[in-house]
Amino acid sequence: MESLLRLDGLEVELVLTSHGGMIQKKVHPAFLNCIQRIMEREEKILHKLDRGMSQADVLPGRGFFTGIRIRFPSP
């Protein structure tokens, strides 16, 4: 989160992401959208934990960003 906030403070015209490709227009709104999605996800997790669910029930190997686990073949 801190990294996104630092990046958002820079005046950039182009962002190359590892998952979302290239962002050339509306860079600031893209950062805000990403920050908002992370905050919403954290709120959902905290809500489930407040309802008594354990961490193992809330986050069982799902990953934090996509919920998809890709297994790469061994070299």
Phi and psi restraints in degrees (range 20) as a CNS / XPLOR table:
assign (resid 1 and name C) (resid 2 and name N)
       (resid 2 and name CA) (resid 2 and name C) 1.0 -60.4 20.0 2
assign (resid 2 and name N) (resid 2 and name CA)
       (resid 2 and name C) (resid 3 and name N) 1.0 -37.9 20.0 2
assign (resid 2 and name C) (resid 3 and name N)
       (resid 3 and name CA) (resid 3 and name C) 1.0 -63.7 20.0 2
assign (resid 3 and name N) (resid 3 and name CA)
       (resid 3 and name C) (resid 4 and name N) 1.0 -42.3 20.0 2
assign (resid 3 and name C) (resid 4 and name N)
       (resid 4 and name CA) (resid 4 and name C) 1.0 -63.8 20.0 2
assign (resid 4 and name N) (resid 4 and name CA)
       (resid 4 and name C) (resid 5 and name N) 1.0 -40.2 20.0 2
assign (resid 4 and name C) (resid 5 and name N)
       (resid 5 and name CA) (resid 5 and name C) 1.0 -66.0 20.0 2
assign (resid 5 and name N) (resid 5 and name CA)
       (resid 5 and name C) (resid 6 and name N) 1.0 -39.0 20.0 2
assign (resid 5 and name C) (resid 6 and name N)
       (resid 6 and name CA) (resid 6 and name C) 1.0 -65.2 20.0 2
assign (resid 6 and name N) (resid 6 and name CA)
       (resid 6 and name C) (resid 7 and name N) 1.0 -45.6 20.0 2
assign (resid 6 and name C) (resid 7 and name N)
       (resid 7 and name CA) (resid 7 and name C) 1.0 -62.7 20.0 2
assign (resid 7 and name N) (resid 7 and name CA)
       (resid 7 and name C) (resid 8 and name N) 1.0 -38.5 20.0 2
assign (resid 7 and name C) (resid 8 and name N)
       (resid 8 and name CA) (resid 8 and name C) 1.0 -64.9 20.0 2
assign (resid 8 and name N) (resid 8 and name CA)
       (resid 8 and name C) (resid 9 and name N) 1.0 -26.2 20.0 2
assign (resid 8 and name C) (resid 9 and name N)
       (resid 9 and name CA) (resid 9 and name C) 1.0 -76.3 20.0 2
assign (resid 9 and name N) (resid 9 and name CA)
       (resid 9 and name C) (resid 10 and name N) 1.0 -12.1 20.0 2
assign (resid 9 and name C) (resid 10 and name N)
       (resid 10 and name CA) (resid 10 and name C) 1.0 -86.0 20.0 2
assign (resid 10 and name N) (resid 10 and name CA)
       (resid 10 and name C) (resid 11 and name N) 1.0 151.7 20.0 2
assign (resid 10 and name C) (resid 11 and name N)
       (resid 11 and name CA) (resid 11 and name C) 1.0 -92.1 20.0 2
assign (resid 11 and name N) (resid 11 and name CA)
       (resid 11 and name C) (resid 12 and name N) 1.0 96.4 20.0 2
assign (resid 11 and name C) (resid 12 and name N)
       (resid 12 and name CA) (resid 12 and name C) 1.0 -118.3 20.0 2
assign (resid 12 and name N) (resid 12 and name CA)
       (resid 12 and name C) (resid 13 and name N) 1.0 152.2 20.0 2
assign (resid 12 and name C) (resid 13 and name N)
       (resid 13 and name CA) (resid 13 and name C) 1.0 -112.0 20.0 2
assign (resid 13 and name N) (resid 13 and name CA)
       (resid 13 and name C) (resid 14 and name N) 1.0 -11.9 20.0 2
assign (resid 13 and name C) (resid 14 and name N)
       (resid 14 and name CA) (resid 14 and name C) 1.0 -146.8 20.0 2
assign (resid 14 and name N) (resid 14 and name CA)
       (resid 14 and name C) (resid 15 and name N) 1.0 132.2 20.0 2
assign (resid 14 and name C) (resid 15 and name N)
       (resid 15 and name CA) (resid 15 and name C) 1.0 -127.2 20.0 2
assign (resid 15 and name N) (resid 15 and name CA)
       (resid 15 and name C) (resid 16 and name N) 1.0 127.9 20.0 2
assign (resid 15 and name C) (resid 16 and name N)
       (resid 16 and name CA) (resid 16 and name C) 1.0 -106.0 20.0 2
assign (resid 16 and name N) (resid 16 and name CA)
       (resid 16 and name C) (resid 17 and name N) 1.0 115.8 20.0 2
assign (resid 16 and name C) (resid 17 and name N)
       (resid 17 and name CA) (resid 17 and name C) 1.0 -101.3 20.0 2
assign (resid 17 and name N) (resid 17 and name CA)
       (resid 17 and name C) (resid 18 and name N) 1.0 160.1 20.0 2
assign (resid 17 and name C) (resid 18 and name N)
       (resid 18 and name CA) (resid 18 and name C) 1.0 -81.4 20.0 2
assign (resid 18 and name N) (resid 18 and name CA)
       (resid 18 and name C) (resid 19 and name N) 1.0 -19.6 20.0 2
assign (resid 18 and name C) (resid 19 and name N)
       (resid 19 and name CA) (resid 19 and name C) 1.0 -122.3 20.0 2
assign (resid 19 and name N) (resid 19 and name CA)
       (resid 19 and name C) (resid 20 and name N) 1.0 -24.7 20.0 2
assign (resid 19 and name C) (resid 20 and name N)
       (resid 20 and name CA) (resid 20 and name C) 1.0 -109.1 20.0 2
assign (resid 20 and name N) (resid 20 and name CA)
       (resid 20 and name C) (resid 21 and name N) 1.0 7.6 20.0 2
assign (resid 20 and name C) (resid 21 and name N)
       (resid 21 and name CA) (resid 21 and name C) 1.0 81.3 20.0 2
assign (resid 21 and name N) (resid 21 and name CA)
       (resid 21 and name C) (resid 22 and name N) 1.0 -141.7 20.0 2
assign (resid 21 and name C) (resid 22 and name N)
       (resid 22 and name CA) (resid 22 and name C) 1.0 -109.8 20.0 2
assign (resid 22 and name N) (resid 22 and name CA)
       (resid 22 and name C) (resid 23 and name N) 1.0 134.0 20.0 2
assign (resid 22 and name C) (resid 23 and name N)
       (resid 23 and name CA) (resid 23 and name C) 1.0 -116.6 20.0 2
assign (resid 23 and name N) (resid 23 and name CA)
       (resid 23 and name C) (resid 24 and name N) 1.0 116.6 20.0 2
assign (resid 23 and name C) (resid 24 and name N)
       (resid 24 and name CA) (resid 24 and name C) 1.0 -113.7 20.0 2
assign (resid 24 and name N) (resid 24 and name CA)
       (resid 24 and name C) (resid 25 and name N) 1.0 -22.5 20.0 2
assign (resid 24 and name C) (resid 25 and name N)
       (resid 25 and name CA) (resid 25 and name C) 1.0 -122.2 20.0 2
assign (resid 25 and name N) (resid 25 and name CA)
       (resid 25 and name C) (resid 26 and name N) 1.0 148.1 20.0 2
assign (resid 25 and name C) (resid 26 and name N)
       (resid 26 and name CA) (resid 26 and name C) 1.0 55.2 20.0 2
assign (resid 26 and name N) (resid 26 and name CA)
       (resid 26 and name C) (resid 27 and name N) 1.0 49.0 20.0 2
assign (resid 26 and name C) (resid 27 and name N)
       (resid 27 and name CA) (resid 27 and name C) 1.0 -64.7 20.0 2
assign (resid 27 and name N) (resid 27 and name CA)
       (resid 27 and name C) (resid 28 and name N) 1.0 -46.1 20.0 2
assign (resid 27 and name C) (resid 28 and name N)
       (resid 28 and name CA) (resid 28 and name C) 1.0 -58.9 20.0 2
assign (resid 28 and name N) (resid 28 and name CA)
       (resid 28 and name C) (resid 29 and name N) 1.0 -49.1 20.0 2
assign (resid 28 and name C) (resid 29 and name N)
       (resid 29 and name CA) (resid 29 and name C) 1.0 -60.4 20.0 2
assign (resid 29 and name N) (resid 29 and name CA)
       (resid 29 and name C) (resid 30 and name N) 1.0 -31.8 20.0 2
assign (resid 29 and name C) (resid 30 and name N)
       (resid 30 and name CA) (resid 30 and name C) 1.0 -65.8 20.0 2
assign (resid 30 and name N) (resid 30 and name CA)
       (resid 30 and name C) (resid 31 and name N) 1.0 -41.7 20.0 2
assign (resid 30 and name C) (resid 31 and name N)
       (resid 31 and name CA) (resid 31 and name C) 1.0 -63.2 20.0 2
assign (resid 31 and name N) (resid 31 and name CA)
       (resid 31 and name C) (resid 32 and name N) 1.0 -44.9 20.0 2
assign (resid 31 and name C) (resid 32 and name N)
       (resid 32 and name CA) (resid 32 and name C) 1.0 -61.8 20.0 2
assign (resid 32 and name N) (resid 32 and name CA)
       (resid 32 and name C) (resid 33 and name N) 1.0 -39.7 20.0 2
assign (resid 32 and name C) (resid 33 and name N)
       (resid 33 and name CA) (resid 33 and name C) 1.0 -62.8 20.0 2
assign (resid 33 and name N) (resid 33 and name CA)
       (resid 33 and name C) (resid 34 and name N) 1.0 -43.9 20.0 2
assign (resid 33 and name C) (resid 34 and name N)
       (resid 34 and name CA) (resid 34 and name C) 1.0 -63.6 20.0 2
assign (resid 34 and name N) (resid 34 and name CA)
       (resid 34 and name C) (resid 35 and name N) 1.0 -44.9 20.0 2
assign (resid 34 and name C) (resid 35 and name N)
       (resid 35 and name CA) (resid 35 and name C) 1.0 -61.7 20.0 2
assign (resid 35 and name N) (resid 35 and name CA)
       (resid 35 and name C) (resid 36 and name N) 1.0 -42.4 20.0 2
assign (resid 35 and name C) (resid 36 and name N)
       (resid 36 and name CA) (resid 36 and name C) 1.0 -62.2 20.0 2
assign (resid 36 and name N) (resid 36 and name CA)
       (resid 36 and name C) (resid 37 and name N) 1.0 -43.1 20.0 2
assign (resid 36 and name C) (resid 37 and name N)
       (resid 37 and name CA) (resid 37 and name C) 1.0 -62.9 20.0 2
assign (resid 37 and name N) (resid 37 and name CA)
       (resid 37 and name C) (resid 38 and name N) 1.0 -40.1 20.0 2
assign (resid 37 and name C) (resid 38 and name N)
       (resid 38 and name CA) (resid 38 and name C) 1.0 -65.1 20.0 2
assign (resid 38 and name N) (resid 38 and name CA)
       (resid 38 and name C) (resid 39 and name N) 1.0 -44.4 20.0 2
assign (resid 38 and name C) (resid 39 and name N)
       (resid 39 and name CA) (resid 39 and name C) 1.0 -63.2 20.0 2
assign (resid 39 and name N) (resid 39 and name CA)
       (resid 39 and name C) (resid 40 and name N) 1.0 -41.2 20.0 2
assign (resid 39 and name C) (resid 40 and name N)
       (resid 40 and name CA) (resid 40 and name C) 1.0 -62.2 20.0 2
assign (resid 40 and name N) (resid 40 and name CA)
       (resid 40 and name C) (resid 41 and name N) 1.0 -41.5 20.0 2
assign (resid 40 and name C) (resid 41 and name N)
       (resid 41 and name CA) (resid 41 and name C) 1.0 -63.8 20.0 2
assign (resid 41 and name N) (resid 41 and name CA)
       (resid 41 and name C) (resid 42 and name N) 1.0 -42.8 20.0 2
assign (resid 41 and name C) (resid 42 and name N)
       (resid 42 and name CA) (resid 42 and name C) 1.0 -64.7 20.0 2
assign (resid 42 and name N) (resid 42 and name CA)
       (resid 42 and name C) (resid 43 and name N) 1.0 -38.7 20.0 2
assign (resid 42 and name C) (resid 43 and name N)
       (resid 43 and name CA) (resid 43 and name C) 1.0 -61.2 20.0 2
assign (resid 43 and name N) (resid 43 and name CA)
       (resid 43 and name C) (resid 44 and name N) 1.0 -42.5 20.0 2
assign (resid 43 and name C) (resid 44 and name N)
       (resid 44 and name CA) (resid 44 and name C) 1.0 -62.9 20.0 2
assign (resid 44 and name N) (resid 44 and name CA)
       (resid 44 and name C) (resid 45 and name N) 1.0 -43.4 20.0 2
assign (resid 44 and name C) (resid 45 and name N)
       (resid 45 and name CA) (resid 45 and name C) 1.0 -62.2 20.0 2
assign (resid 45 and name N) (resid 45 and name CA)
       (resid 45 and name C) (resid 46 and name N) 1.0 -47.7 20.0 2
assign (resid 45 and name C) (resid 46 and name N)
       (resid 46 and name CA) (resid 46 and name C) 1.0 -62.4 20.0 2
assign (resid 46 and name N) (resid 46 and name CA)
       (resid 46 and name C) (resid 47 and name N) 1.0 -38.6 20.0 2
assign (resid 46 and name C) (resid 47 and name N)
       (resid 47 and name CA) (resid 47 and name C) 1.0 -61.6 20.0 2
assign (resid 47 and name N) (resid 47 and name CA)
       (resid 47 and name C) (resid 48 and name N) 1.0 -43.8 20.0 2
assign (resid 47 and name C) (resid 48 and name N)
       (resid 48 and name CA) (resid 48 and name C) 1.0 -65.2 20.0 2
assign (resid 48 and name N) (resid 48 and name CA)
       (resid 48 and name C) (resid 49 and name N) 1.0 -40.3 20.0 2
assign (resid 48 and name C) (resid 49 and name N)
       (resid 49 and name CA) (resid 49 and name C) 1.0 -65.9 20.0 2
assign (resid 49 and name N) (resid 49 and name CA)
       (resid 49 and name C) (resid 50 and name N) 1.0 -38.9 20.0 2
assign (resid 49 and name C) (resid 50 and name N)
       (resid 50 and name CA) (resid 50 and name C) 1.0 -64.2 20.0 2
assign (resid 50 and name N) (resid 50 and name CA)
       (resid 50 and name C) (resid 51 and name N) 1.0 -29.9 20.0 2
assign (resid 50 and name C) (resid 51 and name N)
       (resid 51 and name CA) (resid 51 and name C) 1.0 -79.3 20.0 2
assign (resid 51 and name N) (resid 51 and name CA)
       (resid 51 and name C) (resid 52 and name N) 1.0 -0.4 20.0 2
assign (resid 51 and name C) (resid 52 and name N)
       (resid 52 and name CA) (resid 52 and name C) 1.0 103.1 20.0 2
assign (resid 52 and name N) (resid 52 and name CA)
       (resid 52 and name C) (resid 53 and name N) 1.0 1.0 20.0 2
assign (resid 52 and name C) (resid 53 and name N)
       (resid 53 and name CA) (resid 53 and name C) 1.0 -73.7 20.0 2
assign (resid 53 and name N) (resid 53 and name CA)
       (resid 53 and name C) (resid 54 and name N) 1.0 146.3 20.0 2
assign (resid 53 and name C) (resid 54 and name N)
       (resid 54 and name CA) (resid 54 and name C) 1.0 -83.3 20.0 2
assign (resid 54 and name N) (resid 54 and name CA)
       (resid 54 and name C) (resid 55 and name N) 1.0 163.1 20.0 2
assign (resid 54 and name C) (resid 55 and name N)
       (resid 55 and name CA) (resid 55 and name C) 1.0 -59.2 20.0 2
assign (resid 55 and name N) (resid 55 and name CA)
       (resid 55 and name C) (resid 56 and name N) 1.0 -37.0 20.0 2
assign (resid 55 and name C) (resid 56 and name N)
       (resid 56 and name CA) (resid 56 and name C) 1.0 -63.8 20.0 2
assign (resid 56 and name N) (resid 56 and name CA)
       (resid 56 and name C) (resid 57 and name N) 1.0 -33.5 20.0 2
assign (resid 56 and name C) (resid 57 and name N)
       (resid 57 and name CA) (resid 57 and name C) 1.0 -75.9 20.0 2
assign (resid 57 and name N) (resid 57 and name CA)
       (resid 57 and name C) (resid 58 and name N) 1.0 -33.1 20.0 2
assign (resid 57 and name C) (resid 58 and name N)
       (resid 58 and name CA) (resid 58 and name C) 1.0 -81.2 20.0 2
assign (resid 58 and name N) (resid 58 and name CA)
       (resid 58 and name C) (resid 59 and name N) 1.0 -38.0 20.0 2
assign (resid 58 and name C) (resid 59 and name N)
       (resid 59 and name CA) (resid 59 and name C) 1.0 -126.5 20.0 2
assign (resid 59 and name N) (resid 59 and name CA)
       (resid 59 and name C) (resid 60 and name N) 1.0 50.4 20.0 2
assign (resid 59 and name C) (resid 60 and name N)
       (resid 60 and name CA) (resid 60 and name C) 1.0 -77.2 20.0 2
assign (resid 60 and name N) (resid 60 and name CA)
       (resid 60 and name C) (resid 61 and name N) 1.0 85.1 20.0 2
assign (resid 60 and name C) (resid 61 and name N)
       (resid 61 and name CA) (resid 61 and name C) 1.0 63.4 20.0 2
assign (resid 61 and name N) (resid 61 and name CA)
       (resid 61 and name C) (resid 62 and name N) 1.0 21.0 20.0 2
assign (resid 61 and name C) (resid 62 and name N)
       (resid 62 and name CA) (resid 62 and name C) 1.0 -86.4 20.0 2
assign (resid 62 and name N) (resid 62 and name CA)
       (resid 62 and name C) (resid 63 and name N) 1.0 -18.5 20.0 2
assign (resid 62 and name C) (resid 63 and name N)
       (resid 63 and name CA) (resid 63 and name C) 1.0 82.2 20.0 2
assign (resid 63 and name N) (resid 63 and name CA)
       (resid 63 and name C) (resid 64 and name N) 1.0 160.6 20.0 2
assign (resid 63 and name C) (resid 64 and name N)
       (resid 64 and name CA) (resid 64 and name C) 1.0 -95.4 20.0 2
assign (resid 64 and name N) (resid 64 and name CA)
       (resid 64 and name C) (resid 65 and name N) 1.0 -23.2 20.0 2
assign (resid 64 and name C) (resid 65 and name N)
       (resid 65 and name CA) (resid 65 and name C) 1.0 -104.5 20.0 2
assign (resid 65 and name N) (resid 65 and name CA)
       (resid 65 and name C) (resid 66 and name N) 1.0 -46.6 20.0 2
assign (resid 65 and name C) (resid 66 and name N)
       (resid 66 and name CA) (resid 66 and name C) 1.0 -115.5 20.0 2
assign (resid 66 and name N) (resid 66 and name CA)
       (resid 66 and name C) (resid 67 and name N) 1.0 -21.0 20.0 2
assign (resid 66 and name C) (resid 67 and name N)
       (resid 67 and name CA) (resid 67 and name C) 1.0 76.7 20.0 2
assign (resid 67 and name N) (resid 67 and name CA)
       (resid 67 and name C) (resid 68 and name N) 1.0 3.1 20.0 2
assign (resid 67 and name C) (resid 68 and name N)
       (resid 68 and name CA) (resid 68 and name C) 1.0 -113.4 20.0 2
assign (resid 68 and name N) (resid 68 and name CA)
       (resid 68 and name C) (resid 69 and name N) 1.0 129.5 20.0 2
assign (resid 68 and name C) (resid 69 and name N)
       (resid 69 and name CA) (resid 69 and name C) 1.0 -108.1 20.0 2
assign (resid 69 and name N) (resid 69 and name CA)
       (resid 69 and name C) (resid 70 and name N) 1.0 121.9 20.0 2
assign (resid 69 and name C) (resid 70 and name N)
       (resid 70 and name CA) (resid 70 and name C) 1.0 -106.0 20.0 2
assign (resid 70 and name N) (resid 70 and name CA)
       (resid 70 and name C) (resid 71 and name N) 1.0 129.0 20.0 2
assign (resid 70 and name C) (resid 71 and name N)
       (resid 71 and name CA) (resid 71 and name C) 1.0 -100.9 20.0 2
assign (resid 71 and name N) (resid 71 and name CA)
       (resid 71 and name C) (resid 72 and name N) 1.0 122.6 20.0 2
assign (resid 71 and name C) (resid 72 and name N)
       (resid 72 and name CA) (resid 72 and name C) 1.0 -90.6 20.0 2
assign (resid 72 and name N) (resid 72 and name CA)
       (resid 72 and name C) (resid 73 and name N) 1.0 142.6 20.0 2
assign (resid 72 and name C) (resid 73 and name N)
       (resid 73 and name CA) (resid 73 and name C) 1.0 -66.0 20.0 2
assign (resid 73 and name N) (resid 73 and name CA)
       (resid 73 and name C) (resid 74 and name N) 1.0 148.8 20.0 2
assign (resid 73 and name C) (resid 74 and name N)
       (resid 74 and name CA) (resid 74 and name C) 1.0 -65.3 20.0 2
assign (resid 74 and name N) (resid 74 and name CA)
       (resid 74 and name C) (resid 75 and name N) 1.0 149.5 20.0 2
